[in-house]
């Protein structure tokens, strides 16, 4: 006999969240720790499991329903009768009705109910972390005359982001209108500074990343390169491509480099050298405008 591990990831269009999946994996670890064989009930778009509607119910003697709100309504009223012969365990559930009115569980370790509350089980989960990548794209500007190249650069970024397990964060540097709900330059820079790396077609996407020691994979969307490529060369940053000369394998290798300690050191060194040069520019400016004899 086996245990069936179910949750909102077992039903289509029920809004399964990251928390649901983290809790599912944690409880799966608990079952494995006592050598309890189990299957996970899934529904599209989730895979690597079984369909609770088609599996033989008699193959299971125990059902664990994990995480989320739980009430006496659809689709639960369809699910529970199919496994009525099984012991039923509820873990990390928010019970929607008072337990005195309805509690179908043989064991309930609730997140919250009319009779008690516990910390959410995901506090115990220790999953891996993936890189967080800031994605700073340029709007189509008048100097970007080749719309096809501009689109190619954006397409290359989107394809690149699918090649690695990472979290991408859209960061819009434009502030008269902003697609990422940033309102000030300090908000934009603070977000960029917290990234593990930045992928950008914006000059200041690259500059603000390097300034804060964050490696930047820059793509200049103008054929042959223009201000972004020139700035990268000026500050000595090597990870810059032009939209008419990008190749997927090179971008993947460049992203891997940007996520290395070597790249973070190189970005910080660029920032030091660039800052020193800008201080010289400041001194020239002040000397020119200072009209004191």
N, C-alpha and C positions, 0 to 999 in steps of 0.2 A: 504494500500500500504506500501511497505517496501523499505529500502535502501540496496543495495548490495555493500559490501566493498570488493574491489579486489586489487590485487597487484601481484608482481612476484611469491608470494606464491600460486597463483591461477593457475599456469601453471607448468606442469612437465618439469624438466631439464632446468629451466631458472635461476638457481643460486640464489634463494632467500637467503638473508643474515640475520644475527642477527639484523642488522639495519632495514631491511624491516619488520621483525616481531615486533620489538619494536615500530616502527612507526604505524604499523597496530593496535596494542593494544591501543596506545595513541589516535588515531583517533576514535577507537571504544569507548573509554571513552568519547570523545567529543559528539559522537552521543547519547550515553546513558544519558549524562548530560541534553539533551533536550528532553529525552523520545522518541527518534526516533528509531523505531524498525528496526533492520538490521540483515542481514545474512553475514557471511564471506565466500567468495568463496575460496576454497582450492583445491589443487591437491596433490597426493602422493609425498613425504611421510607425508605431513601434514594432520591432521585429525580435527575433530570437526568443520565442516563447510559444505558447499554445493558445488556441482559440477555445475559450470556455464553452462556447455554444456548440462545438462539434466534438470535443473530447468525450470519451466515455466517463460519465460521472462516477461509475463504480470503481474506477482506477484510483480513487482518492478517498481517504478516510478523514482528512483534516483540511480545512480551508483557513488561511490567514488573510484577512483583509487589512491593508495597511495604508494609513495616512489620508487625511482630508475630512471634510464634512460627511456625515453618514446619517441618513434618515430613511424612514419607511415610505419610500416612493420609487419611481422608476429611475434608473434601471435595476435598482437593488431588488425590487419585488419580482423581477424576472430571474435574477441571478440566484438568490437564496433558495428558492424551491428546487432548483436543479441539483443542489448539493445539500438537501435537507438531511440526508443520512450522515453527513460529516460533522465532526466536532468543528465549531466555528470560533475563531479567535480574532479579536479586533485589537489592533495596535496603532497608537498615535491618531486616534479618531476624535473628531469634534462631534459629539452626539447631538443631533438636532432636536430630539424629543426627550423629555424626562425619562430616566431609566425605569421609573415606576410604571410608565405607560408602555414602553417598548424597549426591550433589550434582547436581541436574538443571540447573544454571544454566550458561549460556555466559559470563555475567559475574555474579559475586556480590560485592556491596559490603555485607558483613554488619554487623549491629550486634554480634553475637557468634557465634562458632562454635568448633569444635575447633581452628581454626588462627589465630584472631585476633579482635580487637574494635575497634570504632570508636565515637565519640560518636553518640548518637541524632541523626538528621538534623533533628529539630525545633528543635535549638539554633539553626539558621540561619533558621527561619521568622520572619517579621515581620508577623504578622497584625494586624488592627485590634483595639482594645479596646472593650468595651461597658461602659456604666454598671453598677455593682454596687449593687443596691437591697436594703436590709434590710427584711424583712417581719415586722412585730411585731403579731400578732393577739391580741386579748383572748379569754380563755376566757369562756364564758357564766356571768355572775355574777348574784347575786340582784337587783342593781339593774337588770340588763338584762331587764326583764320581757317585753319584746316580742321573742320568739325570732325572729320573721320579720324584724324590722329588723336584728337581730344577723347573721342569715344573709345578708341583703341587702348589708350592709356587706362581709362577707367575699367574697361573690360579685362585688361591684363591684371589689374589689382584684384578685381572680384575673383578671377580664376586663381590667382595666387593664394588668396585667403582660403580656398577650398583644399589646398594641398597639405595643410597642417592642422592639427587639433589646437585651435586657439580661439580666444575671445576677441572679436573686433569691435571697436568702439568708434562710431562716427563722430568726428570733431569738425565743426564748421567754424572757420576763422572769420567769416564775413559777419559784421555786426549790425549793418543797417537792417538786414533781415537775416535770421539765423535758423537753420533747419534742425539744429541740435539743442535749441533752447538755451544757448549761452547769451549773456547780456553784456558782459564786460570782457576786456582783453585779459584781465587777471584770471577770469574763469577759464578762458580758452587756454592760457599758458599753464595754469594749474593742472588742467586735465592732461595736457600733453606731457607735462613733467612727471606724471605718475605712470606713464605707459612703459612697458618693457621695450617697445620699439614703435616706430611710426612709419607708415607707408603713405606717401603723399605725392600729389602733383602741384602742391602749393609751395611757393618759395618760403613763406613764413612757417609752413608746416615743417619744412626741413630745418630752418634756422632756429625756431623756438625749441625743437627737439634737441638739436646739437647743443644749444645754449645750456640746456638742463642735463646734458650728459646722456641723452637718450638717442640711440642710433636711429638713423632715418634712411629708409629706402626711398629715394627720390626718383621720380620720373618726370622729365621735362616734356610737356605735351607739344612742343614746337619742333618741327623737323630740324635736325642738326643741333638742336639745343639753343636756348636763349638765356633768360635771366637765371633760371634755376641751375642749369649746367654751369653757367659762368660763376655763380656764387659758390657752388660746390667746389669748383676748381680753385677759387680764390681762398677759401678757408681750408683747403686740403682734405675735403671729404670725398672718398673714392666711390661711394655707393650711389651713383647717379646714372640714370639711363635716359635716353631720348626715345620718344614714342615711336619713331620710325626705325628704331634699331633695338627693339626689345625681344627677348627670347625666353620662353617659359622656364627652361632649365636654369638659365642665368639668374632669373628673378628668385627662383626657389633657393639657389645657393646663396644669393645675396641676403635673403630673409634669414636663412640659417646663420649667416655671419652676424647679422644685426642682433640676433638673440644670444650672442656669445659675450663672454667677459672681455675678450679682446676688442670687440666693437664698442662696448661701453667705455673702455679706456680710451680708445681712439676718439670717440665723440667728445669726451671730456677734454682731451688734449686740443681738439679743434676749437672748443669753446675758450680755452685759455689763450691760445694764439690769436683768435679773432677778437677777443676782448682787449688784448694788449694793442692790437692794431686800431681798434675803435677809440681807445683812449688817446692815441696819437692824433687821430682825426679830431677828437674833441679839443685837444690842445691847439691845433692849427686853427680851428674855428674860433676859439676864444681869443687867440692872439690877433686874429683879423678883425673881429668885431669890437674888441676893446680899444676904444679910441683915446684912452687916457694917455697923455704925453709920457 
